[in-house]
Amino acid sequence: MRKPRLVTTFWTTLLAAAQTLLPGEVVVTPPSPVIVYGAFFRQIVQLEGIAGELDAQGRNGAELRAYVKSATGLTEPQVKLLKTVAVACDAALRQKDAQAQALIREIRSRTPGGRLKSRSELPQVPRELLQLQSEHDAIVQSHIASLETVLGPAAFQRLHEYVTQSFAKGITLRHLPPGQPAAGGANPALHQTEGGIR
């Protein structure tokens, strides 16, 4: 069975990263827990969506649904709680991402032709974008806290070990300099996170 890949683009520090890197330089950093859990929650939602599509096609989506349970060692009721928290977090993040994308589009519209002539023309990261990033991170942190509450300390610790030790290994942050294309043709100034099911 082909394993789905999660590709999530984080929009936050796009201008700051572009200002600090030299042409051709790519910096790889370990992801923060907020990024890891955000990607984990999104992957759970995506797996549920793919499983639903398989079911609608008359195929069996049960294997994808069972993946989270087998990978984390949680019980079925705990997995249901995890999925509820993941769906809520992902929905809130999508709303916040839409706000950030609208702001980024508005900022880009100020540049004729959408291209800067030199690095010196790069604007500072707008306060509004930094605020949206703080709100984005707070959403993930609050859902992590909710998860710890509903699962209890022992189950949450098992899940946390899986997320931070196993799932996080599939996530790489690459800070790309301006003008360098990202994988898949994504905006080169964005931080790109790629994670997969292992």
C-alpha positions as CSV (number, residue, x, y, z in Angstrom):
1,M,0.0,0.0,0.0
2,R,1.3,3.4,-0.9
3,K,1.8,5.5,2.2
4,P,0.4,9.1,2.0
5,R,2.8,12.0,2.5
6,L,1.9,15.1,4.4
7,V,3.2,18.3,2.9
8,T,2.4,21.4,5.0
9,T,3.7,24.8,4.3
10,F,4.2,27.2,7.2
11,W,3.8,30.8,6.2
12,T,5.1,32.6,9.1
13,T,8.7,33.5,8.9
14,L,8.9,33.8,5.2
15,L,10.3,37.3,5.0
16,A,12.7,36.9,8.0
17,A,14.2,33.7,6.6
18,A,14.7,35.3,3.2
19,Q,16.5,38.2,4.7
20,T,19.1,36.1,6.5
21,L,20.1,33.6,3.9
22,L,22.6,33.9,1.1
23,P,21.9,32.7,-2.4
24,G,22.3,28.9,-2.6
25,E,22.3,28.5,1.2
26,V,19.7,26.1,2.7
27,V,19.5,25.8,6.5
28,V,17.9,22.7,8.0
29,T,16.6,23.0,11.6
30,P,14.8,20.6,13.9
31,P,11.0,21.4,14.1
32,S,9.5,22.9,17.3
33,P,6.9,20.9,19.2
34,V,4.2,23.3,17.8
35,I,5.2,22.5,14.2
36,V,5.3,18.7,15.0
37,Y,2.0,18.6,16.7
38,G,0.4,20.8,14.1
39,A,1.6,18.5,11.4
40,F,0.5,15.4,13.4
41,F,-3.0,16.8,13.9
42,R,-3.2,17.7,10.1
43,Q,-2.0,14.2,9.2
44,I,-4.7,12.6,11.3
45,V,-7.4,14.7,9.6
46,Q,-5.9,13.8,6.2
47,L,-5.8,10.1,7.0
48,E,-9.5,10.2,8.0
49,G,-10.3,12.1,4.8
50,I,-8.5,9.5,2.6
51,A,-10.1,6.7,4.6
52,G,-13.5,8.2,4.0
53,E,-12.8,8.5,0.2
54,L,-11.8,4.9,0.1
55,D,-15.0,3.9,1.9
56,A,-17.0,6.0,-0.6
57,Q,-15.4,4.1,-3.5
58,G,-16.4,0.8,-2.0
59,R,-12.8,0.1,-0.8
60,N,-11.7,-0.4,2.8
61,G,-10.4,2.7,4.7
62,A,-10.1,0.8,7.9
63,E,-6.3,0.2,7.6
64,L,-5.7,4.0,7.5
65,R,-8.0,4.5,10.4
66,A,-6.2,1.9,12.4
67,Y,-2.8,3.4,11.7
68,V,-3.0,6.0,14.4
69,K,-4.0,3.4,17.0
70,S,-1.3,1.0,16.1
71,A,1.4,3.7,15.8
72,T,0.6,5.4,19.1
73,G,-0.5,2.5,21.3
74,L,-3.6,4.3,22.3
75,T,-6.9,2.5,23.0
76,E,-9.9,3.0,20.6
77,P,-11.6,5.5,22.9
78,Q,-8.4,7.4,23.3
79,V,-7.9,7.5,19.5
80,K,-11.4,8.9,19.2
81,L,-10.5,11.7,21.7
82,L,-7.3,12.3,19.8
83,K,-9.1,12.6,16.5
84,T,-11.7,15.0,18.0
85,V,-8.9,17.3,19.2
86,A,-7.0,17.0,15.9
87,V,-10.1,17.9,13.8
88,A,-10.8,20.9,16.1
89,C,-7.1,22.1,15.9
90,D,-6.9,21.6,12.2
91,A,-10.1,23.6,11.5
92,A,-8.9,26.5,13.7
93,L,-5.4,26.4,12.0
94,R,-7.0,26.5,8.6
95,Q,-8.9,29.6,9.5
96,K,-5.8,31.3,10.9
97,D,-3.8,30.2,7.8
98,A,-6.5,31.8,5.5
99,Q,-6.1,35.1,7.4
100,A,-2.3,34.9,7.0
101,Q,-2.6,34.0,3.3
102,A,-4.9,37.0,2.7
103,L,-2.4,39.3,4.5
104,I,0.5,37.9,2.4
105,R,-1.4,38.4,-0.8
106,E,-2.1,41.9,0.1
107,I,1.6,42.6,1.0
108,R,2.7,41.0,-2.3
109,S,0.2,43.1,-4.3
110,R,2.2,46.2,-3.2
111,T,5.1,45.0,-5.4
112,P,4.6,45.6,-9.1
113,G,5.0,42.4,-11.0
114,G,5.3,40.4,-7.8
115,R,9.2,40.5,-7.8
116,L,11.7,42.5,-5.9
117,K,14.7,43.8,-7.7
118,S,17.1,43.2,-4.8
119,R,17.3,41.8,-1.3
120,S,17.5,45.3,0.1
121,E,13.9,45.8,-1.0
122,L,12.6,43.0,1.2
123,P,10.1,44.5,3.7
124,Q,10.2,43.8,7.4
125,V,7.9,41.0,8.6
126,P,4.7,42.9,9.3
127,R,3.5,42.9,12.9
128,E,0.2,41.6,11.8
129,L,1.8,38.5,10.4
130,L,3.9,38.0,13.6
131,Q,0.6,38.3,15.6
132,L,-1.0,35.7,13.4
133,Q,1.9,33.4,13.9
134,S,1.6,33.8,17.7
135,E,-2.1,33.0,17.5
136,H,-1.4,30.0,15.2
137,D,1.1,28.7,17.8
138,A,-1.3,29.3,20.7
139,I,-4.0,27.3,18.9
140,V,-1.7,24.3,18.6
141,Q,-0.5,24.7,22.2
142,S,-4.0,24.9,23.6
143,H,-5.0,21.7,21.7
144,I,-1.9,19.9,23.0
145,A,-3.0,20.9,26.5
146,S,-6.6,19.8,25.8
147,L,-5.3,16.5,24.6
148,E,-3.2,16.0,27.8
149,T,-6.3,16.7,29.8
150,V,-8.7,14.3,28.0
151,L,-6.2,11.5,27.7
152,G,-4.7,11.7,31.1
153,P,-1.0,11.8,32.0
154,A,0.0,8.2,31.2
155,A,-1.7,8.0,27.8
156,F,-0.6,11.5,26.9
157,Q,3.0,10.6,27.7
158,R,2.9,7.6,25.4
159,L,1.4,9.7,22.6
160,H,3.9,12.5,23.3
161,E,6.8,10.1,23.0
162,Y,5.5,8.8,19.7
163,V,4.9,12.3,18.3
164,T,8.2,13.8,19.4
165,Q,10.5,10.7,18.8
166,S,8.9,8.8,15.9
167,F,6.6,11.2,14.0
168,A,9.0,14.1,14.3
169,K,11.7,12.2,12.5
170,G,9.6,12.5,9.3
171,I,9.6,16.3,9.4
172,T,12.3,18.5,8.0
173,L,12.4,22.3,8.0
174,R,14.3,23.8,5.2
175,H,14.8,27.6,5.3
176,L,15.3,28.5,1.6
177,P,16.9,31.7,0.4
178,P,15.1,34.1,-2.0
179,G,14.8,32.8,-5.5
180,Q,15.5,29.2,-4.8
181,P,12.6,27.0,-5.8
182,A,11.1,24.7,-3.2
183,A,10.1,21.2,-3.8
184,G,6.9,21.0,-5.8
185,G,7.1,24.6,-7.0
186,A,6.0,26.1,-3.7
187,N,6.8,29.6,-2.8
188,P,10.6,29.6,-2.2
189,A,10.5,32.0,0.7
190,L,8.2,29.8,2.8
191,H,9.4,27.3,5.3
192,Q,8.4,23.9,3.9
193,T,7.7,20.9,6.2
194,E,7.5,17.5,4.7
195,G,6.5,14.5,6.9
196,G,5.4,11.1,6.0
197,I,3.9,8.1,7.6
198,R,6.6,5.7,8.7
